[in-house]
Amino acid sequence: MAKRSFAGKRVILTGASSGIGWYLASDLVRAGAYVVIAGRRSERLQQLRLSFGNPQKRLIAVTGDITDAEHRQTLVTTAVEQLGGIDLVINNAGMGAIGNFADASAERLRRIMEVDFFGATELTRLALPHLKRGNQPAIGIVSSVLAHRAVPGKSEYCAAKFALRGWAESLRVELKPAGIDVCNVAPSTTRSEFFDSLLETARGTQSRSAGSQSPEYVARNILKALRQRKRDLILSPGGKSLVWLGKFAPRFTDQLLLKYA
């Protein structure tokens, strides 16, 4: 199977105003792609555009909330009208929360599901007719190691990522006859502005550890996985160990998480 080239590819990328998304956009443009970048902070998207000397069609910024149906439609319409189609959708927008489920409101769970799950699924739904006509078409999903093994204190986030992973696995098989790849990449903790979107910090932000993965590293490996047409990738050795331990020693893993997570 031939490796995917990003040269000339027409891309929709969500969550591009900071962190992993910022570096994904930068690396895609350097690789020759044309990218519609989406995010809620207009000034950050424009800053990203200007960092490349205000390229005319290489970076097109669309400000909005991924939970808004009109915004999702605008992303697809912009890509089709200004770039001529869609070859790649990278669902990167996400948010999280820290705190026990029993102490949280129903609104918190709904908000996380709307951003992390429904935002991705419904944008992809709109893009699918165009992806089917695309060049080496693919759907990239920035998930989490917590889509493979849940931890305490992040139940809503884990639920959204588990749902996203299950949807991706089903979608991969459904779209195989159409030649559309589905790549699900699971980073561990990233030193990223993602943590600024935590709704609550009941347990603090211990995840900002010295051993966390940089957003540059994660972005580079997401594109590597897409280039090599990977299906499902857990980026860190620690993440792989957690998943392995949870599978083969689930009760022991529960005790470890209860004590240290």
QUIQUI-V580135 format. One record per residue. N is the residue number from 1. RES is the residue in one letter. D_LAST is the distance of its C-alpha to the last C-alpha in whole Angstrom. Layout:
BEGIN
[[N & RES & D_LAST] [N & RES & D_LAST]]
END
This chain:
BEGIN
[[1 & M & 41] [2 & A & 42] [3 & K & 39] [4 & R & 38] [5 & S & 40] [6 & F & 39] [7 & A & 42] [8 & G & 44] [9 & K & 41] [10 & R & 40] [11 & V & 37] [12 & I & 35] [13 & L & 32] [14 & T & 29] [15 & G & 27] [16 & A & 29] [17 & S & 29] [18 & S & 26] [19 & G & 24] [20 & I & 24] [21 & G & 27] [22 & W & 29] [23 & Y & 29] [24 & L & 29] [25 & A & 33] [26 & S & 34] [27 & D & 33] [28 & L & 35] [29 & V & 38] [30 & R & 39] [31 & A & 39] [32 & G & 41] [33 & A & 40] [34 & Y & 41] [35 & V & 38] [36 & V & 37] [37 & I & 34] [38 & A & 33] [39 & G & 31] [40 & R & 31] [41 & R & 32] [42 & S & 36] [43 & E & 36] [44 & R & 33] [45 & L & 35] [46 & Q & 38] [47 & Q & 37] [48 & L & 35] [49 & R & 39] [50 & L & 41] [51 & S & 39] [52 & F & 41] [53 & G & 44] [54 & N & 44] [55 & P & 45] [56 & Q & 47] [57 & K & 45] [58 & R & 42] [59 & L & 40] [60 & I & 40] [61 & A & 38] [62 & V & 38] [63 & T & 36] [64 & G & 34] [65 & D & 31] [66 & I & 30] [67 & T & 30] [68 & D & 34] [69 & A & 36] [70 & E & 39] [71 & H & 37] [72 & R & 36] [73 & Q & 39] [74 & T & 40] [75 & L & 38] [76 & V & 40] [77 & T & 43] [78 & T & 43] [79 & A & 42] [80 & V & 45] [81 & E & 47] [82 & Q & 47] [83 & L & 45] [84 & G & 47] [85 & G & 44] [86 & I & 41] [87 & D & 40] [88 & L & 36] [89 & V & 33] [90 & I & 30] [91 & N & 27] [92 & N & 25] [93 & A & 25] [94 & G & 21] [95 & M & 19] [96 & G & 16] [97 & A & 14] [98 & I & 11] [99 & G & 12] [100 & N & 12] [101 & F & 15] [102 & A & 17] [103 & D & 17] [104 & A & 18] [105 & S & 22] [106 & A & 23] [107 & E & 24] [108 & R & 21] [109 & L & 20] [110 & R & 24] [111 & R & 24] [112 & I & 21] [113 & M & 23] [114 & E & 26] [115 & V & 24] [116 & D & 22] [117 & F & 24] [118 & F & 28] [119 & G & 28] [120 & A & 28] [121 & T & 30] [122 & E & 33] [123 & L & 33] [124 & T & 33] [125 & R & 36] [126 & L & 38] [127 & A & 38] [128 & L & 39] [129 & P & 43] [130 & H & 43] [131 & L & 40] [132 & K & 43] [133 & R & 45] [134 & G & 43] [135 & N & 43] [136 & Q & 41] [137 & P & 39] [138 & A & 35] [139 & I & 32] [140 & G & 29] [141 & I & 25] [142 & V & 23] [143 & S & 20] [144 & S & 16] [145 & V & 14] [146 & L & 12] [147 & A & 16] [148 & H & 16] [149 & R & 12] [150 & A & 11] [151 & V & 7] [152 & P & 7] [153 & G & 8] [154 & K & 10] [155 & S & 13] [156 & E & 16] [157 & Y & 15] [158 & C & 14] [159 & A & 17] [160 & A & 19] [161 & K & 18] [162 & F & 19] [163 & A & 22] [164 & L & 23] [165 & R & 22] [166 & G & 24] [167 & W & 27] [168 & A & 27] [169 & E & 28] [170 & S & 31] [171 & L & 32] [172 & R & 32] [173 & V & 35] [174 & E & 37] [175 & L & 37] [176 & K & 38] [177 & P & 42] [178 & A & 42] [179 & G & 41] [180 & I & 38] [181 & D & 34] [182 & V & 31] [183 & C & 28] [184 & N & 25] [185 & V & 22] [186 & A & 19] [187 & P & 17] [188 & S & 14] [189 & T & 13] [190 & T & 16] [191 & R & 18] [192 & S & 20] [193 & E & 21] [194 & F & 19] [195 & F & 17] [196 & D & 20] [197 & S & 20] [198 & L & 17] [199 & L & 18] [200 & E & 16] [201 & T & 14] [202 & A & 13] [203 & R & 9] [204 & G & 11] [205 & T & 11] [206 & Q & 9] [207 & S & 10] [208 & R & 13] [209 & S & 13] [210 & A & 16] [211 & G & 15] [212 & S & 15] [213 & Q & 18] [214 & S & 21] [215 & P & 22] [216 & E & 25] [217 & Y & 24] [218 & V & 22] [219 & A & 26] [220 & R & 28] [221 & N & 26] [222 & I & 26] [223 & L & 30] [224 & K & 30] [225 & A & 29] [226 & L & 31] [227 & R & 34] [228 & Q & 34] [229 & R & 33] [230 & K & 30] [231 & R & 29] [232 & D & 25] [233 & L & 23] [234 & I & 19] [235 & L & 20] [236 & S & 17] [237 & P & 17] [238 & G & 14] [239 & G & 14] [240 & K & 16] [241 & S & 15] [242 & L & 12] [243 & V & 15] [244 & W & 17] [245 & L & 15] [246 & G & 14] [247 & K & 18] [248 & F & 19] [249 & A & 17] [250 & P & 15] [251 & R & 15] [252 & F & 13] [253 & T & 11] [254 & D & 10] [255 & Q & 10] [256 & L & 8] [257 & L & 5] [258 & L & 6] [259 & K & 6] [260 & Y & 4] [261 & A & 0]]
END
